[in-house]
Amino acid sequence: MQFNDRFRQLMDDHQITRKELAEQLNIAYSTLGNYLNGDREPDIDMLIKIADFFSVSVDYLLGHHTDETISDEETRLLHLFRQLTPEHRQLLTEITNVMGKQNTK
């Protein structure tokens, strides 16, 4: 998965519009469009700003994997989990504990 695909997925996961994100990142709407279309890639300062905004690593944005990194699916689940209310986090944790116990039977 390339940067623009990950970037687009993060926007979808966070349900943020292009206009809102361009304002949050303090960049032109057209610049954001270039990033999303793969016509341009952000410089290191903007990569850090994007990573901080979405609470991901620059490595994740760039698709850099090592043996210690988690998969794209795990990262996506973590992002979704972080968006939940504390009550929903607790409920999801309880559900996954039950599911984990069922898998060991």
N, CA and C of each residue as an Amber inpcrd file, in Angstrom:
protein
   315
   0.8550000  -1.1740000   0.0000000   0.0000000   0.0000000   0.0000000
   0.9040000   1.2420000   0.0000000   0.5970000   2.1840000  -0.8400000
   1.3980000   3.3940000  -0.9550000   0.8890000   4.4860000  -0.0090000
   1.7030000   5.5400000   0.1260000   1.3620000   6.6280000   1.0410000
  -0.0450000   7.1530000   0.8010000  -0.3700000   7.4590000  -0.4560000
  -1.6810000   8.0770000  -0.7160000  -2.8250000   7.1370000  -0.3310000
  -2.6280000   5.8320000  -0.4900000  -3.6700000   4.8770000  -0.0970000
  -3.8370000   4.8460000   1.4230000  -2.7290000   4.8470000   2.1420000
  -2.7940000   4.8580000   3.6120000  -3.4340000   6.1620000   4.0980000
  -3.0410000   7.2570000   3.4810000  -3.5540000   8.5660000   3.8560000
  -5.0700000   8.6180000   3.6650000  -5.5130000   8.1350000   2.5270000
  -6.9500000   8.1100000   2.2240000  -7.6860000   7.2130000   3.2280000
  -7.0910000   6.0590000   3.5660000  -7.7070000   5.1420000   4.5220000
  -7.8280000   5.7880000   5.9060000  -6.8060000   6.5160000   6.3190000
  -6.8620000   7.2120000   7.6040000  -7.9670000   8.2540000   7.6170000
  -8.1010000   8.9700000   6.5270000  -9.1720000   9.9610000   6.4370000
 -10.5340000   9.2800000   6.5420000 -10.6850000   8.1650000   5.8530000
 -11.9530000   7.4280000   5.9090000 -12.2200000   6.9310000   7.3250000
 -11.2020000   6.3640000   7.9500000 -11.3590000   5.8350000   9.3060000
 -11.7510000   6.9220000  10.3050000 -11.2010000   8.1090000  10.1000000
 -11.4830000   9.2270000  11.0120000 -12.6750000  10.0650000  10.5540000
 -13.2480000   9.6900000   9.4420000 -14.4150000  10.3810000   8.8860000
 -14.2080000  11.8990000   8.8380000 -13.0860000  12.2730000   8.2440000
 -12.7730000  13.6910000   8.0930000 -12.7760000  14.0420000   6.6150000
 -13.3110000  15.1910000   6.2860000 -13.3790000  15.6160000   4.8910000
 -12.0470000  16.2320000   4.4610000 -11.8860000  16.3440000   3.1650000
 -10.6730000  16.9780000   2.6370000 -10.5610000  18.4200000   3.1240000
 -11.6750000  19.1140000   3.0910000 -11.6680000  20.5150000   3.5130000
 -11.2510000  20.6360000   4.9760000 -11.8440000  19.7990000   5.8440000
 -11.5130000  19.8440000   7.2690000 -10.0410000  19.5180000   7.5080000
  -9.5510000  18.4990000   6.8150000  -8.1570000  18.0950000   7.0190000
  -7.1900000  19.1520000   6.5000000  -7.4930000  19.7320000   5.3440000
  -6.6270000  20.7920000   4.8110000  -6.5330000  21.9430000   5.8150000
  -7.6460000  22.2760000   6.4290000  -7.6440000  23.3440000   7.4420000
  -6.8300000  22.9360000   8.6670000  -7.0080000  21.7050000   9.1220000
  -6.2830000  21.2270000  10.3000000  -4.7710000  21.1880000  10.0750000
  -4.3770000  20.8110000   8.8530000  -2.9510000  20.7220000   8.5200000
  -2.3810000  22.0510000   8.0360000  -3.2760000  23.0260000   7.8510000
  -2.8730000  24.3520000   7.3820000  -2.1800000  24.2830000   6.0140000
  -2.8350000  23.5510000   5.1090000  -2.3360000  23.4480000   3.7390000
  -3.4860000  23.7450000   2.7870000  -3.1320000  24.0210000   1.5480000
  -4.1490000  24.2920000   0.5270000  -4.9100000  23.0060000   0.2140000
  -6.1790000  23.1770000  -0.0940000  -7.0270000  22.0590000  -0.4810000
  -6.4120000  21.3190000  -1.6660000  -5.8540000  22.0660000  -2.6140000
  -5.2540000  21.4500000  -3.8040000  -4.0140000  20.6400000  -3.4470000
  -3.2580000  21.0890000  -2.4650000  -2.0740000  20.3360000  -2.0200000
  -2.5120000  19.0000000  -1.4390000  -3.5460000  19.0400000  -0.6110000
  -4.0740000  17.8010000  -0.0410000  -4.5420000  16.8700000  -1.1550000
  -5.2190000  17.4090000  -2.1410000  -5.6610000  16.6070000  -3.2780000
  -4.4960000  15.9510000  -4.0030000  -3.3920000  16.6900000  -4.1540000
  -2.2000000  16.1210000  -4.7950000  -1.6370000  14.9590000  -3.9920000
  -1.6460000  15.0750000  -2.6550000  -1.1830000  13.9750000  -1.8040000
  -2.0820000  12.7590000  -1.9820000  -3.3850000  12.9790000  -1.9690000
  -4.3380000  11.8740000  -2.0600000  -4.3340000  11.2060000  -3.4280000
  -4.0810000  11.9740000  -4.4600000  -4.0360000  11.4170000  -5.8190000
  -2.6960000  10.7830000  -6.1540000  -1.7050000  10.9650000  -5.2990000
  -0.3830000  10.4140000  -5.5600000   0.4470000  11.2630000  -6.4960000
   0.0050000  12.4980000  -6.7560000   0.7470000  13.3910000  -7.6400000
   1.9400000  14.0200000  -6.9320000   1.8330000  14.1570000  -5.6060000
   2.9210000  14.7190000  -4.7890000   2.9790000  13.9510000  -3.4880000
   4.1500000  14.0020000  -2.8610000   4.2870000  13.4460000  -1.5230000
   4.7480000  14.5610000  -0.5990000   4.2850000  14.5310000   0.6300000
   4.6570000  15.5950000   1.5640000   6.1230000  15.5200000   1.9690000
   6.6590000  16.6760000   2.3550000   8.0220000  16.6930000   2.8780000
   8.0100000  16.1220000   4.2950000   9.1780000  15.9610000   4.8900000
   9.2840000  15.3090000   6.1940000   8.5090000  16.0520000   7.2780000
   8.5330000  17.3730000   7.2520000   7.7940000  18.1310000   8.2620000
   6.2880000  17.8710000   8.1570000   5.7800000  17.8030000   6.9370000
   4.3580000  17.5450000   6.7530000   4.0320000  16.0950000   7.0930000
   4.9330000  15.1680000   6.7850000   4.7050000  13.7670000   7.1700000
   4.5550000  13.6490000   8.6870000   5.3860000  14.3540000   9.4090000
   5.3160000  14.3290000  10.8760000   4.0000000  14.9280000  11.3440000
   3.5960000  16.0140000  10.7190000   2.3340000  16.6650000  11.0840000
   1.1470000  15.7270000  10.8290000   1.1600000  15.0430000   9.6960000
   0.0950000  14.0960000   9.3620000   0.1040000  12.9240000  10.3410000
   1.2940000  12.3870000  10.6070000   1.4080000  11.2660000  11.5400000
   0.8940000  11.6570000  12.9190000   1.2600000  12.8390000  13.3860000
   0.7850000  13.3100000  14.6920000  -0.7300000  13.4870000  14.6940000
  -1.2610000  14.0400000  13.6270000  -2.6980000  14.2780000  13.5560000
  -3.4780000  12.9660000  13.6830000  -3.0110000  11.9270000  12.9910000
  -3.7210000  10.6500000  12.9840000  -3.2120000   9.6670000  14.0420000
  -2.2350000  10.0830000  14.8360000  -1.6510000   9.2220000  15.8740000
  -1.0810000   7.9330000  15.2950000  -0.3190000   8.0950000  14.2210000
   0.3830000   6.9610000  13.6130000   1.8540000   7.3380000  13.4820000
   2.6700000   6.3840000  13.1150000   4.0840000   6.6720000  12.8990000
   4.3200000   7.0870000  11.4500000   5.4120000   7.7870000  11.2280000
   5.8130000   8.1220000   9.8640000   6.1080000   6.8340000   9.1050000
   6.7010000   5.8500000   9.7920000   6.9490000   4.5450000   9.1590000
   5.6550000   3.9550000   8.6140000   4.5910000   4.0370000   9.3980000
   3.3100000   3.5070000   8.9340000   2.8560000   4.2460000   7.6790000
   2.9310000   5.5740000   7.7050000   2.5060000   6.3560000   6.5350000
   3.2790000   5.9670000   5.2800000   4.5600000   5.6780000   5.4590000
   5.4080000   5.3710000   4.3140000   5.4140000   3.8910000   3.9470000
   4.7350000   3.0730000   4.7530000   4.6690000   1.6480000   4.4530000
   5.9140000   0.8910000   4.8140000   6.7030000   1.4250000   5.7420000
   7.9400000   0.7650000   6.1620000   7.6180000  -0.2790000   7.2160000
   8.0160000  -1.5200000   6.9490000   7.7440000  -2.6120000   7.8810000
   9.0400000  -3.2670000   8.3310000   9.0840000  -3.5910000   9.5950000
  10.1640000  -4.4160000  10.1400000   9.4970000  -5.5610000  10.8740000
  10.2820000  -6.4720000  11.3960000   9.7100000  -7.5940000  12.1420000
   8.9440000  -7.1280000  13.3690000   9.3010000  -5.9530000  13.8960000
   8.6500000  -5.4620000  15.1030000   7.3660000  -4.6910000  14.8180000
   7.0970000  -4.3690000  13.5690000   5.9100000  -3.5650000  13.2790000
   4.6770000  -4.4440000  13.2270000   3.5510000  -3.8250000  13.4690000
   2.2950000  -4.5510000  13.3900000   1.7360000  -4.4310000  11.9800000
   0.8270000  -5.3110000  11.6520000   0.2650000  -5.3320000  10.3030000
  -0.6430000  -4.1320000  10.0680000  -0.9590000  -3.9050000   8.8080000
  -1.8830000  -2.8250000   8.4530000  -3.2360000  -3.0320000   9.1240000
  -3.6840000  -4.2790000   9.1510000  -4.9780000  -4.5780000   9.7660000
  -4.9540000  -4.2660000  11.2670000  -3.8630000  -4.6330000  11.9390000
  -3.7440000  -4.3470000  13.3730000  -3.6930000  -2.8420000  13.6220000
  -2.9810000  -2.1250000  12.7840000  -2.8890000  -0.6740000  12.9250000
  -4.2520000  -0.0380000  12.7140000  -4.9710000  -0.5000000  11.7270000
  -6.3100000   0.0400000  11.4580000  -7.2410000  -0.2120000  12.6390000
  -7.1670000  -1.4020000  13.2140000  -7.9920000  -1.7050000  14.3860000
  -7.6280000  -0.7970000  15.5620000  -6.3520000  -0.5370000  15.7300000
  -5.9180000   0.3480000  16.8020000  -6.4720000   1.7540000  16.6060000
  -6.4460000   2.2560000  15.3860000  -6.9940000   3.5930000  15.1060000
  -8.4840000   3.6420000  15.4210000  -9.1850000   2.6120000  15.0040000
 -10.6210000   2.5640000  15.2760000 -10.8890000   2.4720000  16.7750000
 -10.0950000   1.6740000  17.4750000 -10.2380000   1.5220000  18.9240000
 -10.0340000   2.8530000  19.6290000  -9.0530000   3.6250000  19.1910000
  -8.7590000   4.9100000  19.8150000  -9.8890000   5.9240000  19.6330000
 -10.7300000   5.7220000  18.6450000 -11.8460000   6.6330000  18.4090000
 -13.0540000   6.3270000  19.2810000 -13.0480000   5.1700000  19.9270000
 -14.1900000   4.7650000  20.7430000 -14.2260000   5.5110000  22.0690000
 -15.4260000   5.5870000  22.6300000 -15.5710000   6.1380000  23.9770000
 -14.9830000   5.1360000  24.9670000 -14.6300000   5.5700000  26.1620000
 -14.1070000   4.6250000  27.1620000 -15.0590000   3.4520000  27.4210000
 -16.3540000   3.7240000  27.4300000 -17.3290000   2.6610000  27.6580000
 -17.3100000   1.6330000  26.5240000 -17.2120000   2.1240000  25.2900000
 -17.1730000   1.2080000  24.1500000 -15.8510000   0.4480000  24.1010000
 -14.7690000   1.0770000  24.5180000 -13.4840000   0.3660000  24.5960000
 -13.5810000  -0.8070000  25.5670000 -14.1920000  -0.5480000  26.7260000
 -14.3500000  -1.5990000  27.7290000 -15.2070000  -2.7390000  27.1900000
 -16.3030000  -2.3870000  26.5310000 -17.1830000  -3.4020000  25.9620000
 -16.4590000  -4.2260000  24.9040000 -15.7150000  -3.5750000  24.0390000
 -14.9630000  -4.2870000  23.0010000 -13.9090000  -5.1970000  23.6200000
 -13.2570000  -4.7400000  24.6700000 -12.2620000  -5.5580000  25.3550000
 -12.9140000  -6.8110000  25.9340000 -14.0710000  -6.6590000  26.5370000
 -14.7940000  -7.8090000  27.0980000 -15.2010000  -8.7910000  25.9990000
 -15.6740000  -8.2680000  24.8870000 -16.0810000  -9.1250000  23.7710000
 -14.8880000  -9.9070000  23.2320000 -13.7580000  -9.2330000  23.0490000
 -12.5850000  -9.9240000  22.5010000 -12.0350000 -10.9500000  23.4920000
 -12.1750000 -10.6840000  24.7950000 -11.7540000 -11.6830000  25.7830000
 -12.5920000 -12.9490000  25.6590000 -13.9040000 -12.7840000  25.4890000
 -14.7890000 -13.9400000  25.3140000 -14.4290000 -14.6860000  24.0390000
 -14.2060000 -13.9400000  22.9580000 -13.8650000 -14.5750000  21.6830000
 -12.5390000 -15.3230000  21.7870000 -11.5820000 -14.7280000  22.4890000
 -10.2800000 -15.3980000  22.6660000 -10.4070000 -16.6880000  23.4350000
 -11.2390000 -16.7080000  24.4600000 -11.4650000 -17.9280000  25.2480000
 -12.1340000 -19.0040000  24.4060000 -13.0480000 -18.5930000  23.5160000
 -13.7230000 -19.5610000  22.6610000 -12.7460000 -20.1910000  21.6650000
 -11.7550000 -19.4200000  21.2290000 -10.7760000 -19.9390000  20.2720000
  -9.8430000 -20.9840000  20.8940000  -9.6660000 -20.9270000  22.2030000
  -8.7540000 -21.8670000  22.8610000  -9.4420000 -23.1780000  23.2260000
 -10.7620000 -23.2610000  23.0570000 -11.4880000 -24.5020000  23.3800000
 -11.3540000 -25.5190000  22.2880000
